[in-house]
Amino acid sequence: MDHISIILVDYNSQELTKMCVRSLQALKAKNFTYSVIIVDNASQKPVKLPKSLQDDHVHVIRSESNLGFSGGNNLGVTYAAEHYDPDYICLLNNDTTVDPDFLTHLHDNLKDEDSGGMVAPKIYFAKGYEYHKEAYPKSELGNIIWYGGGAIDWPNLIAFHRGVDEIDRGQCDKTVETDFCTGCCILISREILETVGMLDDKLFLYYEDVDLSVRARKKGFKVLYCPDSFIWHHNAGSSGGSGSALHTYYQTRNRVFIGLKYGSWRVKLTSLSYALRTLLNGNPVEKKAVSHVLSRKMGKQPYDKI
C-alpha cells in the first residue's frame, strides 16, 4: 500500500497549523496510509500540539533557523524519507482546511500516471478570506476560486492562477495538464523528487512551485490540475502579504531568476530589459531585488536589509 507524507511548514502561526491538522483528522485514506510532518521553521514560540491533535503518525520537527518555504519543506521531505520512505509527498500550506477526500482524489489521479507526476487540487478562498469579499453575494462566499490551474505568461514574466477571484460555476472543472502546481497544495511522486530534486533553496520564498513544475515538465513528467479534489485557503500566511517589502523583494527577484533560467532567448532579453527598467525606475526594494539576482545573490536575505 502506498504511503503519503504530508508536509506542513509553520512560522509563527501555530494556531493556523492546529486548524489545518484538525481538518486532516477527518481525512479519508483510501488505498494509502499517511503521516503528517510539521516543520517548525524557527518560530519564536515552538510549535506544540494539544493532546487532541497528537497521534503516532503526526510529528513536529524544528529548525533552529528560518529556512523559508523551500528549505522548510525540504527539511520535512528529508525527515519523511528517513522515517517513512513515502511513495508520495504532499506539500500543504498550514493555513488551509481540506475536504476529507482531497488526498484520495489526488492519489487516484497520479496512480493513473505510469511515470509519476505531480498534481494540485482546486483551491477556494476560505469563507470570509476572499480578496474582494464585499463584491460577492454572501451565499457565494467560500465558493470563490483561488486556484483553478496555473499558467505562466513568459513574455510578461508572470505566473498566475486560472479562475482566481471568480465564482465557481464549473469553468475550472476539467482535469488538465497545467503550467504549474501551486505550492499551497501539491501531491508529488517519489519519481519526481528522485529525478529532478526538491525545491530550490536559492529561491527561499515564492516561485519555488513554478521552478519545480518547470523542471518536472522538462524531464517528461506530467503536471496536473485535478478539480475533483478541493481545499480552502485562508490567506493568512507568514510572509507579510501582498505589498509588503518581503513579498515585493522575493517576488521581484525570483520572477527575474525564473525568466533568466528557463526562458527562451526572447524571454531572457525581456528579463534583462525588465531588470534594467527596474534599476532605473523601481522603488528601493525592487532595485535591491534586481541587483541581487543579477549578482547571483540568492537565498534568504535579512529582513532588515530588504
Steps between C-alpha positions, in 0.01 A plus 500: 500500500629846411607741772456878477685743725324835541737790572384816682739790564428728796658837564343683793155375403426197714130580541469462124697176516262365764206595278655314207590190702148497645355490149742220407358288783192447280715385207370188324804292405398260224767266365782681680638574844624843599711696744505870586834677541479850653815706451539772763702749295671670798179649637544732798272272700570132426210310348323273746184312413226441758435138595188497284718545190788274599533162331768244418496606134521875576851635558634845587862572409680829552756698305709743704506746208230619261561297184221664301223317317743302287744401771228428755322264264829339399576431866160335534555292187839384631346399833219315323746314276704387801202386709233392249657456155178643351374436149360852483556832674215747551608858562215678676483857628425515870233768441270258317210274588429195289216294364522149653539343153750750358802271530317194367414687180857627457643155568260330257593756237873431525453123525368517145833649385752220439797739512396688811437871502359776717147627550324788674135529609245771442549755777235737630537807716382403847169668577562860605861502375426598140705789362183693412239334719272804492461454122333159523155389616531367854364167381807458276764561767709186532431423133751747352792345315856569619668248266345325202824401329823691440614697197837657420500814286865486394508827298384691809685287758181425691365176645132521587207291619222421258155587627625710789233727653227333292186339641524129428247425228679194363743693280801321655350151526718305256806299600773642278874541471599838639807722486561475872357358819466750781712438808189553711423133438685255276517122496840402360612152398824361636620464140500878459697561818753230405537633145482879524564558871317699765406869515779744414638652822638794302147633457416487874148638451273523191532340155639175648187323376543644150865397497424142608215470250715622211781259593252212520348580161844523341568145623178371345281484811140613486398804705128473565201684640225284656174685581339194662732572792448828684614691807455849647776758544483753783763735351641556845859392447816642655663679205358846568241492225477667161663843496733441794872558450561130552243402237624761251865402540465126446233528230711747301829316543368153432290579193811643333696193610241265346492698175878491466524133598226348286384753243570502128755751377214746449384449858856541625520833316166599652633407844810714454294789363265479799799490734650811341171693518463400863852614585419838344142551615416245769455565869794424734381147580452412131840645411667293770319186382615545142857586595513185712379265228738651244789456743374148583433590860222254571360314799376666816566870544483661847172685545676813624698518177203479266 
